[in-house]
Amino acid sequence: MKISVWDTYVTREDGKIMHFDILVPSKMKDTFMLKAYGEQYLSSKDFSTTGFSMAQCNFCHHEISNDKIEAIILERGFSIIEMENCN
């Protein structure tokens, strides 16, 4: 599956910057849905953030997903790759 990778940075309430990628099908262009995916992911965390807007989320590139990522995207519409300060 061809996917889009959205590079995302969000400030935690403790001041640390979270860095994670939101992965979606490459045909998905709906930024409202992309924002909802980011908010859904952030709501699963045990800590708070200072908020999330699309200004913090930038298209990075397209790539071909592996089977595991494809299965997750097919199940819930998106996948997340945690990069920095996500736990």
C-alpha positions in Angstrom: 0.0 0.0 0.0 1.3 3.5 -0.8 1.1 5.7 2.2 1.7 9.3 3.1 3.9 10.1 6.1 3.0 13.2 8.1 5.8 14.5 10.3 4.2 15.7 13.6 5.6 17.7 16.6 3.5 18.4 19.7 4.5 20.0 22.9 3.8 18.1 26.1 2.7 20.0 29.2 6.1 19.2 30.7 7.7 21.2 27.9 9.1 18.2 26.0 8.5 18.0 22.3 6.9 14.9 21.0 7.8 13.8 17.5 5.7 11.1 15.8 4.6 10.3 12.3 1.0 9.8 11.2 0.7 7.2 8.4 -2.3 7.2 6.2 -3.2 5.9 2.7 -1.7 8.2 0.1 -5.1 9.0 -1.4 -6.3 10.5 1.9 -6.2 14.3 1.6 -8.8 15.2 4.3 -6.9 17.3 6.9 -9.8 17.2 9.3 -9.6 13.4 9.4 -5.8 13.6 9.8 -6.2 16.0 12.7 -8.8 13.6 14.3 -6.3 10.8 13.9 -3.6 12.8 15.7 -6.0 13.8 18.5 -7.1 10.1 18.9 -3.5 9.1 19.3 -2.7 11.9 21.8 -5.8 11.0 23.8 -4.3 7.5 24.4 -1.3 9.0 26.3 -1.0 9.2 30.1 0.1 12.8 29.9 -1.4 16.0 28.4 -0.2 18.1 25.6 -0.7 21.8 25.0 -3.0 21.1 22.0 -2.7 19.9 18.5 -3.2 21.7 15.2 -2.4 20.9 11.6 0.3 23.6 11.8 2.3 21.0 13.8 1.8 18.3 11.2 3.5 18.5 7.8 3.5 16.2 4.8 6.9 14.5 4.6 6.9 11.9 1.9 5.2 8.9 0.3 6.4 5.3 0.7 5.3 1.7 0.4 4.1 0.3 3.8 5.1 -3.1 5.2 2.4 -5.7 5.8 2.0 -4.8 9.5 1.5 -1.1 8.9 -0.9 -1.9 6.1 -3.0 -4.1 8.3 -3.2 -1.4 11.0 -4.2 1.3 8.5 -6.9 -1.0 7.0 -8.3 -1.7 10.4 -8.4 1.9 11.9 -7.5 4.3 9.0 -4.1 5.3 10.3 -0.9 4.2 12.0 1.6 6.0 14.2 5.4 5.7 14.4 6.6 7.1 17.7 10.0 8.9 17.3 10.8 11.1 20.4 9.3 11.8 23.8 6.1 9.8 23.1 6.1 7.8 26.4 
